[in-house]
Amino acid sequence: MLIELVRTHRMPLVVIPRSHPGSRRLRYVVSAGEEILLSCTIERGTHPEQHLLCSSEEMGGIRLLGNASGILVSGVPDGVDISVVPTPSLR
């Protein structure tokens, strides 16, 4: 289901590992949607909107927005490198 959101509808996907503070009760925290916002100023359990994820202070303010040509990443702090991992073709 998630791969369909990413490949067909070009929605950004964020998967947070088990060691992340936002995932204490869950094995993985996943967000998929037209827009994903990362914030370090929210408290766990106070924001049920699935487009808003708790992040470290260094990553706060990053915005992922799905569009027709791919994913637009904005709000990236100075000194942070972004890389793209291509997905294999299913031909």
DSSP file (Angstrom, degrees, kcal/mol; ACC not computed):
  #  RESIDUE AA STRUCTURE BP1 BP2  ACC     N-H-->O    O-->H-N    N-H-->O    O-->H-N    TCO  KAPPA ALPHA  PHI   PSI    X-CA   Y-CA   Z-CA
    1    1 A M     >        0   0    0      0, 0.0     4,-1.6     0, 0.0     3,-0.2   0.000 360.0 360.0 360.0 -46.5    0.0    0.0    0.0
    2    2 A L  H  >  +     0   0    0      1,-0.2     4,-2.0     2,-0.2     5,-0.2   0.893 360.0  55.5 -64.9 -39.0    2.7    2.5    0.9
    3    3 A I  H  > S+     0   0    0      1,-0.2     4,-2.9     2,-0.2     5,-0.4   0.850 104.8  55.0 -62.7 -32.2    4.7    1.8   -2.3
    4    4 A E  H  >>S+     0   0    0      2,-0.2     4,-1.7     1,-0.2     5,-1.3   0.904 106.4  50.5 -65.0 -42.3    1.6    2.6   -4.2
    5    5 A L  H  <5S+     0   0    0     -4,-1.6     6,-2.3     3,-0.2    -2,-0.2   0.886 116.9  41.1 -62.0 -39.0    1.3    6.0   -2.6
    6    6 A V  H  X5S+     0   0    0     -4,-2.0     4,-0.6     4,-0.2    -2,-0.2   0.956 123.7  33.5 -75.5 -52.0    5.0    6.7   -3.4
    7    7 A R  H  <5S+     0   0    0     -4,-2.9    -3,-0.2    -5,-0.2    -2,-0.2   0.933 129.4  29.0 -75.4 -47.1    5.2    5.4   -6.9
    8    8 A T  T  <5S+     0   0    0     -4,-1.7    -3,-0.2    -5,-0.4    -2,-0.1   0.920 133.9  27.9 -82.7 -45.6    1.8    6.1   -8.4
    9    9 A H  T  4<S-     0   0    0     -5,-1.3    -3,-0.2    -4,-0.2    -2,-0.2   0.462  95.7-132.3 -99.3  -2.4    0.7    9.2   -6.5
   10   10 A R     <  +     0   0    0     -4,-0.6    57,-0.3    -6,-0.3    -4,-0.2   0.862  45.9 160.9  54.2  43.7    4.2   10.5   -5.8
   11   11 A M        -     0   0    0     -6,-2.3    -1,-0.2    55,-0.1    23,-0.2  -0.794  42.5-112.0 -93.8 135.6    3.6   11.2   -2.1
   12   12 A P        -     0   0    0      0, 0.0    21,-1.2     0, 0.0     2,-0.4  -0.294  30.2-155.1 -64.9 152.3    6.6   11.6    0.1
   13   13 A L  E     -A   32   0A   0     19,-0.2     2,-0.4     2,-0.0    19,-0.2  -0.997  10.2-171.4-132.6 131.6    7.3    8.8    2.7
   14   14 A V  E     -A   31   0A   0     17,-2.1    17,-2.0    -2,-0.4     2,-0.5  -0.993   2.1-169.5-123.5 128.6    9.2    9.1    6.0
   15   15 A V  E     -A   30   0A   0     -2,-0.4    15,-0.2    15,-0.2    -2,-0.0  -0.980   9.4-155.4-118.1 124.9   10.0    6.0    8.1
   16   16 A I  E     -A   29   0A   0     13,-2.6    13,-1.1    -2,-0.5    -2,-0.0  -0.852  19.4-121.6-102.7 131.2   11.4    6.7   11.5
   17   17 A P    >   -     0   0    0      0, 0.0     3,-1.9     0, 0.0     6,-0.2  -0.153  27.7-101.8 -69.5 165.4   13.6    4.0   13.2
   18   18 A R  T 3  S+     0   0    0      1,-0.3     5,-0.1    10,-0.1     8,-0.1   0.784 118.2  60.7 -55.9 -32.7   12.8    2.2   16.4
   19   19 A S  T 3  S+     0   0    0      3,-0.1    -1,-0.3     2,-0.0     5,-0.1   0.551  78.6 109.9 -77.9  -6.6   15.3    4.4   18.3
   20   20 A H  S X  S-     0   0    0     -3,-1.9     3,-2.0     1,-0.1    -4,-0.0  -0.455  76.4-125.9 -70.5 140.6   13.5    7.7   17.5
   21   21 A P  G >  S+     0   0    0      0, 0.0     3,-0.8     0, 0.0    -1,-0.1   0.783 107.9  60.2 -58.0 -28.0   11.8    9.3   20.5
   22   22 A G  G 3  S+     0   0    0      1,-0.2     3,-0.2    32,-0.2    -4,-0.1   0.515 100.8  55.8 -77.9  -3.4    8.5    9.5   18.6
   23   23 A S  G <   +     0   0    0     -3,-2.0     3,-0.3    -6,-0.2    -1,-0.2   0.005  62.2 123.6-119.2  30.1    8.4    5.7   18.2
   24   24 A R  S <  S+     0   0    0     -3,-0.8    -1,-0.1     1,-0.2    -2,-0.1   0.854  86.9  31.4 -60.8 -36.6    8.7    4.4   21.8
   25   25 A R  S    S+     0   0    0     -3,-0.2     2,-0.3     2,-0.0    -1,-0.2   0.553 117.3  62.1 -98.5  -8.4    5.4    2.4   21.7
   26   26 A L  S    S-     0   0    0     -3,-0.3     3,-0.1     1,-0.1     0, 0.0  -0.868  73.5-134.9-120.0 150.7    5.6    1.5   18.0
   27   27 A R  S    S+     0   0    0     -2,-0.3     2,-0.3     1,-0.3    -1,-0.1   0.941  93.8   2.8 -67.2 -46.3    8.0   -0.5   16.0
   28   28 A Y        -     0   0    0     -3,-0.1     2,-0.5   -11,-0.1    -1,-0.3  -0.995  63.7-145.0-138.2 145.1    8.1    2.1   13.2
   29   29 A V  E     -A   16   0A   0    -13,-1.1   -13,-2.6    -2,-0.3     2,-0.4  -0.961  26.5-175.8-108.1 124.8    6.4    5.4   12.7
   30   30 A V  E     -A   15   0A   0     -2,-0.5     2,-0.4   -15,-0.2   -15,-0.2  -0.950  11.6-173.2-124.8 139.9    5.5    6.0    9.1
   31   31 A S  E     +A   14   0A   0    -17,-2.0   -17,-2.1    -2,-0.4     2,-0.4  -0.999   7.9 169.9-131.7 131.7    4.0    9.1    7.4
   32   32 A A  E     +A   13   0A   0     -2,-0.4     2,-0.3   -19,-0.2   -19,-0.2  -0.988  25.4 108.2-139.4 130.3    2.8    9.3    3.8
   33   33 A G  S    S-     0   0    0    -21,-1.2    33,-0.2    -2,-0.4     3,-0.1  -0.976  78.6 -75.2-179.4 179.1    0.8   12.1    2.4
   34   34 A E  S    S+     0   0    0     -2,-0.3    32,-2.6     1,-0.2     2,-0.4   0.816 117.6  21.9 -64.3 -29.7    0.9   15.1    0.0
   35   35 A E  E     -B   65   0B   0     30,-0.2     2,-0.4   -23,-0.1    30,-0.2  -1.000  62.7-171.4-142.6 137.7    2.9   17.0    2.6
   36   36 A I  E     -B   64   0B   0     28,-2.5    28,-2.8    -2,-0.4     2,-0.4  -0.997   8.4-166.5-129.0 126.9    5.1   16.0    5.6
   37   37 A L  E     -Bc  63  52B   0     14,-3.7    16,-3.0    -2,-0.4     2,-0.5  -0.933   8.3-150.3-113.5 135.6    6.3   18.6    8.1
   38   38 A L  E     + c   0  53B   0     24,-2.3    23,-3.2    -2,-0.4     2,-0.4  -0.897  22.0 173.9-104.9 133.6    9.1   17.9   10.6
   39   39 A S  E     - c   0  54B   0     14,-2.5    16,-2.3    -2,-0.5     3,-0.2  -0.999  31.5-166.5-142.8 140.1    9.0   19.8   13.9
   40   40 A C  S    S+     0   0    0     -2,-0.4    17,-0.1    14,-0.2    14,-0.1   0.376  85.2  70.4-100.4   2.4   10.9   19.7   17.2
   41   41 A T  S    S+     0   0    0      2,-0.1     2,-0.3    16,-0.0    -1,-0.1   0.315  76.4  95.3-104.7   8.5    8.4   21.9   19.1
   42   42 A I        -     0   0    0     -3,-0.2     2,-0.4    13,-0.1    13,-0.1  -0.666  67.9-130.0 -97.8 156.3    5.5   19.4   19.3
   43   43 A E    >   -     0   0    0     -2,-0.3     3,-2.2     1,-0.1     4,-0.4  -0.858  36.3 -95.5-103.8 140.4    4.7   17.2   22.3
   44   44 A R  T 3  S+     0   0    0     -2,-0.4    -1,-0.1     1,-0.3   -22,-0.0  -0.248 107.9  12.8 -55.3 131.6    4.1   13.5   21.7
   45   45 A G  T 3  S+     0   0    0      2,-0.2    -1,-0.3     1,-0.0    -3,-0.0   0.379 102.4  94.3  86.0  -4.1    0.4   12.7   21.4
   46   46 A T  S <  S+     0   0    0     -3,-2.2    -2,-0.1     1,-0.2    -1,-0.0   0.573  79.0  54.0 -97.4  -9.0   -0.8   16.3   21.1
   47   47 A H        +     0   0    0     -4,-0.4    -1,-0.2     1,-0.1    -2,-0.2  -0.830  54.3 175.6-128.6  92.7   -0.9   16.4   17.2
   48   48 A P        +     0   0    0      0, 0.0     2,-0.2     0, 0.0    -1,-0.1   0.591  46.6 114.6 -74.8  -8.3   -3.0   13.7   15.6
   49   49 A E    >   -     0   0    0      1,-0.2     3,-1.0     2,-0.1    -2,-0.1  -0.438  62.5-146.4 -63.8 131.2   -2.5   15.1   12.1
   50   50 A Q  T 3  S+     0   0    0      1,-0.2    -1,-0.2    -2,-0.2   -18,-0.1   0.538  90.9  67.3 -81.4  -4.4   -0.5   12.6   10.2
   51   51 A H  T 3  S+     0   0    0    -15,-0.1   -14,-3.7   -20,-0.1     2,-0.5   0.582  90.0  74.7 -87.1  -8.3    1.4   15.2    8.1
   52   52 A L  E <   -c   37   0B   0     -3,-1.0     2,-0.4   -16,-0.2   -14,-0.2  -0.915  62.2-177.8-111.5 121.5    3.3   16.5   11.2
   53   53 A L  E     -c   38   0B   0    -16,-3.0   -14,-2.5    -2,-0.5     2,-0.2  -0.936  29.3-116.1-121.3 142.4    6.1   14.4   12.7
   54   54 A C  E     +c   39   0B   0     -2,-0.4     2,-0.3   -16,-0.2   -14,-0.2  -0.510  44.3 172.0 -68.6 137.6    8.3   15.0   15.7
   55   55 A S        -     0   0    0    -16,-2.3   -13,-0.1    -2,-0.2     5,-0.1  -0.869  36.4 -84.2-139.8 173.8   11.9   15.5   14.8
   56   56 A S    >>  -     0   0    0     -2,-0.3     4,-1.0     1,-0.1     3,-0.6  -0.340  46.7-106.4 -71.9 164.2   15.3   16.5   16.3
   57   57 A E  T 34 S+     0   0    0      1,-0.2     3,-0.5     2,-0.2   -17,-0.1   0.876 120.4  57.4 -60.3 -37.3   16.0   20.2   16.6
   58   58 A E  T 34 S+     0   0    0      1,-0.2    -1,-0.2   -18,-0.0   -18,-0.0   0.817 113.1  38.7 -64.1 -30.8   18.5   19.8   13.7
   59   59 A M  T X4 S+     0   0    0     -3,-0.6     3,-1.5    17,-0.1    -1,-0.2   0.500  86.8 121.9 -99.5  -6.0   15.8   18.5   11.3
   60   60 A G  T 3<  +     0   0    0     -4,-1.0   -21,-0.3    -3,-0.5     3,-0.1  -0.304  69.3  31.2 -60.4 138.0   12.9   20.7   12.5
   61   61 A G  T 3  S+     0   0    0    -23,-3.2    -1,-0.2     1,-0.4     2,-0.2   0.295  79.9 137.1  97.8  -8.8   11.4   22.9    9.8
   62   62 A I    <   -     0   0    0     -3,-1.5   -24,-2.3   -24,-0.1     2,-0.4  -0.524  35.8-162.2 -71.8 137.6   12.0   20.5    6.9
   63   63 A R  E     -BD  37  74B   0     11,-2.8    11,-2.5    -2,-0.2     2,-0.5  -0.988   8.1-163.6-125.4 127.2    9.0   20.2    4.6
   64   64 A L  E     -BD  36  73B   0    -28,-2.8   -28,-2.5    -2,-0.4     2,-0.5  -0.953  12.5-177.6-109.9 125.2    8.4   17.4    2.1
   65   65 A L  E     -BD  35  72B   0      7,-2.5     7,-3.1    -2,-0.5     2,-0.3  -0.981  18.6-140.0-129.8 122.0    5.9   18.1   -0.6
   66   66 A G  E     + D   0  71B   0    -32,-2.6     2,-0.3    -2,-0.5     5,-0.2  -0.598  31.0 164.5 -78.8 137.8    4.8   15.6   -3.3
   67   67 A N  E >   - D   0  70B   0      3,-2.9     3,-1.2    -2,-0.3    -2,-0.0  -0.851  52.8 -84.8-142.2-179.6    4.2   17.0   -6.8
   68   68 A A  T 3  S+     0   0    0      1,-0.3     3,-0.1    -2,-0.3   -58,-0.0   0.773 125.1  43.8 -62.4 -27.9    3.9   15.7  -10.3
   69   69 A S  T 3  S-     0   0    0      1,-0.1     2,-0.4   -59,-0.1    -1,-0.3   0.481 125.4 -80.9 -98.7  -1.9    7.6   15.6  -10.9
   70   70 A G  E <  S-D   67   0B   0     -3,-1.2    -3,-2.9   -60,-0.1     2,-0.4  -0.986  74.3 -23.9 146.4-133.3    8.7   14.0   -7.6
   71   71 A I  E     -D   66   0B   0     -2,-0.4     2,-0.5    -5,-0.2    -5,-0.2  -0.981  44.4-149.7-125.8 129.5    9.3   15.4   -4.1
   72   72 A L  E     -D   65   0B   0     -7,-3.1    -7,-2.5    -2,-0.4     2,-0.5  -0.866  12.9-163.2 -96.8 125.4   10.1   19.0   -3.2
   73   73 A V  E     +D   64   0B   0     -2,-0.5     2,-0.3    -9,-0.2    -9,-0.2  -0.946  18.0 164.8-111.0 123.5   12.3   19.3   -0.1
   74   74 A S  E     +D   63   0B   0    -11,-2.5   -11,-2.8    -2,-0.5    -2,-0.0  -0.872  48.0  45.1-133.0 167.2   12.4   22.7    1.6
   75   75 A G        +     0   0    0     -2,-0.3    -1,-0.1     1,-0.2   -11,-0.1   0.720  67.5 161.8  74.6  21.5   13.5   24.1    4.9
   76   76 A V        -     0   0    0     -3,-0.2    -1,-0.2   -13,-0.1     3,-0.1  -0.618  39.7-119.4 -78.1 127.4   16.7   22.1    4.9
   77   77 A P    >   -     0   0    0      0, 0.0     3,-1.6     0, 0.0    -1,-0.1  -0.247  36.0 -88.9 -64.3 152.9   19.2   23.6    7.4
   78   78 A D  T 3  S+     0   0    0      1,-0.2     3,-0.1     3,-0.0     0, 0.0  -0.320 113.6  29.2 -57.3 141.7   22.6   24.8    6.2
   79   79 A G  T 3  S+     0   0    0      1,-0.3     2,-0.5    -3,-0.1    -1,-0.2   0.381  89.2 121.1  87.9  -4.0   25.3   22.0    6.2
   80   80 A V    <   -     0   0    0     -3,-1.6     2,-0.4    -4,-0.0    -1,-0.3  -0.820  51.3-148.9 -95.6 129.4   22.8   19.2    5.6
   81   81 A D        -     0   0    0     -2,-0.5     2,-0.4    -3,-0.1    -3,-0.0  -0.796   6.0-155.8 -96.7 138.5   23.3   17.0    2.5
   82   82 A I        -     0   0    0     -2,-0.4     2,-0.3    -6,-0.0    -9,-0.0  -0.941  12.6-176.7-112.5 134.1   20.4   15.4    0.7
   83   83 A S        -     0   0    0     -2,-0.4     2,-0.5     2,-0.0    -2,-0.0  -0.934  18.8-133.9-128.5 155.9   20.8   12.3   -1.4
   84   84 A V        -     0   0    0     -2,-0.3    -2,-0.0     2,-0.0     0, 0.0  -0.919   7.0-156.3-111.2 130.2   18.4   10.4   -3.6
   85   85 A V        -     0   0    0     -2,-0.5     2,-0.0     0, 0.0    -2,-0.0  -0.914  22.9-137.4-103.4 108.7   18.2    6.6   -3.5
   86   86 A P        -     0   0    0      0, 0.0    -2,-0.0     0, 0.0     0, 0.0  -0.357  12.7-128.7 -67.8 144.8   16.7    5.4   -6.8
   87   87 A T        -     0   0    0      1,-0.1     2,-0.0    -2,-0.0     0, 0.0  -0.735  28.2-107.6 -91.3 142.2   14.1    2.7   -6.7
   88   88 A P        -     0   0    0      0, 0.0     2,-0.2     0, 0.0    -1,-0.1  -0.347  36.0-106.3 -67.9 148.9   14.6   -0.3   -8.9
   89   89 A S        -     0   0    0      1,-0.1     0, 0.0     2,-0.0     0, 0.0  -0.485  16.9-146.5 -73.3 144.0   12.4   -0.7  -11.9
   90   90 A L              0   0    0      1,-0.2    -1,-0.1    -2,-0.2     0, 0.0   0.009 360.0 360.0 -99.5  27.4    9.7   -3.4  -11.7
   91   91 A R              0   0    0      0, 0.0    -1,-0.2     0, 0.0    -2,-0.0   0.482 360.0 360.0 -71.8 360.0    9.8   -4.2  -15.4
